[in-house]
Amino acid sequence: MIELVYALQQIKAISYGKVSINKIITIFDKIFNIDLKDSHHAFHRMKTRAKSRTVFLDELKDRKSGSAGMPRP
């Protein structure tokens, strides 16, 4: 989830990038009823991953490009 939050903020998908990471995390906490309080450390761990910094997002891309996924209209 932290990857998604940082990705959304990085591409300025929420309020044209005018919302801080902390505010987005607070919103995600409330919407999804989760606790992302350790987000700063999680982001640091993401940056130091050996293979890929965006494992979750890579998985989404892989599933989207495969035959499984959302049916076409």
N, C-alpha and C positions, 0 to 999 in steps of 0.2 A: 504494500500500500504506500509505503514511503517513496518508492520509485515512481509511482503514479503521481503522487503529490508534487514531487520535484519536477517531473516531466511537464505537468500541467502549468506549473509556475514558470518553468524555463521557456516554454513556447508562448507564454502570456495568454493562456487560454481562459483564465479567470480574471475578469475585470481589466483586461488589457495589460496584465502584469502588474497592476497597481496594488495587489494584495500580497502581503508578506507570507513567507512560508509558514510562519507560526500561526497566522490567521487561517490559512488553508487547512493546516493540521487540526486546529481547533474545530473548524467546520466539519471536517471528516470524522473527527472524534464523535461529534454529536449526531451526525447523519447516520453513521454506521455503528454507533454504540460500541466503539473500540477505544483503546488507549494507545495513542502514538506519542506518549510523552518522551520517550527516549529517541526521538526522531533525529536529533543532532548526531548522536552516536551511531545510529543506524545509517545515516548518510555517510559518515566517515567510513564505516565498514564497507559500504557500497563502493566508495572511491578506491579502496584498497583491494578489491577482489581481483584475483589473478586472471580468471578466464573472461568474465564479462561483468561490467558494472551494473548491467540492467537485466538480470536473470528473469525477473517477472515480465518485463516488457518484451524480452526476446521470446518468452514462451507464448505470449499473446500473439506476436507476429507469426510464429511457427504454426500455431493453431489456425490462424486466419488464412494462411496460405495453403493449408492442407484441405482435403476434401470435407473433413468434418467441420462443423461450425454452424453458423446461421444459414438457414435455407434461403435460397434465392426467391424473390417474389414471382 
